[in-house]
Amino acid sequence: MIDEPQTPDRIAELLVHVGRAARSEDTDSGLTAAQWTCLRFFARANGSTRTPSGFASFQATTRGTASQIIKSLERKGLVTATRSDRDRRSVFFDLTGRGQAMLANDPLRHLIDVIDGLAAIERDSFLTTLSRLAATLAIHRDAPAFGTCQDCSHFASSGDTAYCACMAEELAAVDIPKLCASYRPTRAVQSQGDQNGAD
């Protein structure tokens, strides 16, 4: 038996297929795929990113569409708005207790369980590869990239403190592993993207 090469188009098709298969599990929640994405986003994003424009960028949609999705979650009592103390025009969203409970029935839970069954070294390698793919694709499309502080060029740490050069402020430990709309890939990821574009 001849081994088939793992061609880029086959890998891309499998990624899309896995995403669709995972999202199609939900039948009883009453939430659309876009509403689930929004709920997960607000659960995973840092404080400055949990905005309509942050979600619009993440979902690659218009701010108007993003706002409609958010309003539908508000009506269901799954998210709540808080006006910024710094800029009263800015609104941030948090999950309510009901929204947090809803995530226990996330349609991605089966995929999460499968990934959890992988060896730690496989998960780490997979996460590194997927993060690079997402960042490089964003670079090629001149689109916003989303990532966490550890992989961001704005991030600096010293001892027990961490700092974001983009926000010009210290970071709370709880925000470091969260998604950020101000994320910029490190030079290593950008270089990888440049190399891929030159191939």
C-alpha positions as CSV (number, residue, x, y, z in Angstrom):
1,M,0.0,0.0,0.0
2,I,1.4,3.4,-1.0
3,D,1.2,6.2,1.5
4,E,-0.6,9.2,0.2
5,P,1.2,12.5,0.7
6,Q,-0.5,14.8,3.2
7,T,-1.3,17.5,0.7
8,P,-2.2,21.0,1.8
9,D,-5.6,20.9,0.1
10,R,-6.5,17.7,2.0
11,I,-5.5,19.2,5.3
12,A,-7.5,22.4,4.5
13,E,-10.6,20.3,3.6
14,L,-10.3,18.3,6.8
15,L,-10.0,21.5,8.9
16,V,-13.2,22.8,7.3
17,H,-14.9,19.5,7.7
18,V,-14.0,19.1,11.4
19,G,-15.3,22.7,12.0
20,R,-18.6,22.0,10.3
21,A,-19.1,18.6,11.9
22,A,-18.4,20.0,15.4
23,R,-20.9,22.8,14.9
24,S,-23.7,20.5,13.6
25,E,-23.9,18.6,16.9
26,D,-26.2,21.2,18.5
27,T,-30.0,20.6,18.0
28,D,-31.8,21.6,21.2
29,S,-30.1,24.8,22.4
30,G,-32.0,27.3,20.2
31,L,-28.8,29.1,19.4
32,T,-27.4,29.5,15.9
33,A,-23.8,28.8,15.0
34,A,-23.1,32.5,15.0
35,Q,-24.6,33.0,18.5
36,W,-22.5,30.1,19.8
37,T,-19.4,31.7,18.3
38,C,-20.3,35.0,20.0
39,L,-21.0,33.3,23.4
40,R,-17.6,31.6,23.2
41,F,-15.9,34.8,22.1
42,F,-17.1,36.8,25.1
43,A,-16.1,33.9,27.4
44,R,-12.6,33.8,26.0
45,A,-11.8,37.5,25.1
46,N,-10.1,40.0,27.4
47,G,-11.9,43.0,28.7
48,S,-10.9,45.5,26.0
49,T,-11.9,43.0,23.3
50,R,-15.4,42.1,24.4
51,T,-17.0,44.7,22.3
52,P,-19.3,44.7,19.2
53,S,-16.4,45.8,17.0
54,G,-14.1,43.1,18.6
55,F,-16.6,40.4,17.8
56,A,-17.2,41.7,14.3
57,S,-13.5,41.5,13.5
58,F,-13.3,38.0,15.0
59,Q,-16.3,36.8,13.1
60,A,-15.2,38.6,9.9
61,T,-18.6,40.3,9.6
62,T,-20.0,43.8,9.7
63,R,-20.5,45.6,13.0
64,G,-24.2,45.8,12.3
65,T,-24.5,42.0,11.9
66,A,-22.4,41.5,15.0
67,S,-24.6,43.9,17.0
68,Q,-27.7,41.9,16.0
69,I,-26.2,38.7,17.1
70,I,-25.2,40.3,20.5
71,K,-28.7,41.8,20.9
72,S,-30.2,38.3,20.4
73,L,-28.0,36.9,23.2
74,E,-29.0,39.8,25.4
75,R,-32.7,39.1,24.8
76,K,-32.0,35.5,25.9
77,G,-30.3,36.7,29.1
78,L,-27.0,35.1,28.1
79,V,-24.9,38.3,28.0
80,T,-25.0,41.7,29.7
81,A,-23.6,45.1,28.7
82,T,-21.4,47.3,30.8
83,R,-20.5,50.9,29.8
84,S,-16.8,51.7,30.0
85,D,-15.7,54.0,32.8
86,R,-13.0,55.6,30.5
87,D,-15.2,56.2,27.5
88,R,-18.9,56.2,28.1
89,R,-19.6,55.5,24.4
90,S,-17.9,52.1,24.7
91,V,-19.8,49.1,25.8
92,F,-18.3,45.8,26.9
93,F,-20.1,42.5,27.2
94,D,-19.9,39.7,29.8
95,L,-21.6,36.4,30.1
96,T,-24.4,36.1,32.6
97,G,-24.7,33.1,35.0
98,R,-27.1,31.7,32.5
99,G,-24.6,32.3,29.6
100,Q,-21.9,30.5,31.6
101,A,-24.2,27.6,32.2
102,M,-25.1,27.4,28.5
103,L,-21.4,26.8,27.7
104,A,-21.7,23.5,29.5
105,N,-23.8,22.3,26.6
106,D,-21.5,23.8,23.9
107,P,-21.8,21.9,20.6
108,L,-18.0,21.9,20.5
109,R,-17.8,19.8,23.7
110,H,-17.4,16.5,21.8
111,L,-14.5,17.9,19.8
112,I,-13.0,19.4,23.0
113,D,-13.2,15.9,24.6
114,V,-11.5,14.3,21.6
115,I,-8.7,16.9,21.7
116,D,-8.4,16.4,25.4
117,G,-7.8,12.7,24.7
118,L,-4.6,13.6,22.8
119,A,-1.3,13.4,24.5
120,A,-0.1,16.7,25.9
121,I,2.8,16.9,23.4
122,E,0.3,16.4,20.5
123,R,-2.0,19.1,21.9
124,D,0.9,21.6,22.3
125,S,2.2,20.9,18.8
126,F,-1.3,21.1,17.3
127,L,-2.1,24.4,19.0
128,T,1.3,25.9,17.9
129,T,0.5,24.8,14.3
130,L,-3.1,26.1,14.3
131,S,-2.0,29.4,15.9
132,R,0.6,29.9,13.1
133,L,-1.9,29.0,10.4
134,A,-4.5,31.5,11.8
135,A,-1.9,34.3,12.1
136,T,-0.3,33.7,8.7
137,L,-3.7,33.6,7.0
138,A,-4.6,36.9,8.6
139,I,-1.3,38.4,7.4
140,H,-2.0,37.2,3.8
141,R,-5.5,38.6,3.9
142,D,-4.5,41.8,5.6
143,A,-7.2,41.0,8.2
144,P,-7.2,41.3,12.0
145,A,-5.4,38.4,13.8
146,F,-6.6,37.1,17.2
147,G,-4.3,35.5,19.7
148,T,-3.2,35.6,23.3
149,C,-0.5,37.7,25.0
150,Q,2.2,35.0,25.1
151,D,2.4,35.0,21.3
152,C,2.0,38.7,20.8
153,S,4.7,41.2,19.8
154,H,3.2,43.7,22.2
155,F,3.8,41.4,25.2
156,A,6.6,41.8,27.7
157,S,7.1,40.1,31.0
158,S,9.6,40.6,33.9
159,G,9.4,38.5,37.0
160,D,5.8,38.4,38.2
161,T,4.6,41.4,36.0
162,A,3.4,41.5,32.4
163,Y,3.0,44.5,30.2
164,C,1.1,45.3,27.0
165,A,2.9,47.9,24.9
166,C,-0.2,48.5,22.7
167,M,-2.4,49.3,25.8
168,A,0.6,50.9,27.6
169,E,-0.4,49.2,30.8
170,E,0.3,46.2,33.0
171,L,-1.7,43.1,32.4
172,A,-3.7,41.2,34.9
173,A,-2.7,37.5,35.1
174,V,-6.3,36.5,34.2
175,D,-6.1,38.4,30.9
176,I,-2.9,36.9,29.6
177,P,-4.4,33.7,28.2
178,K,-7.4,35.5,26.7
179,L,-8.1,36.5,23.1
180,C,-7.2,40.1,22.2
181,A,-8.2,42.2,19.3
182,S,-4.9,44.2,19.6
183,Y,-2.9,41.0,19.0
184,R,0.0,41.2,16.6
185,P,1.9,38.1,15.7
186,T,5.5,37.9,16.9
187,R,8.3,38.2,14.3
188,A,8.7,34.5,14.2
189,V,5.1,34.0,13.0
190,Q,5.4,37.0,10.6
191,S,8.6,35.5,9.2
192,Q,6.9,32.1,8.7
193,G,4.1,33.9,6.9
194,D,6.5,35.7,4.6
195,Q,8.3,32.4,3.8
196,N,5.0,30.7,3.0
197,G,4.0,33.6,0.8
198,A,7.3,33.3,-1.1
199,D,6.8,29.5,-1.8
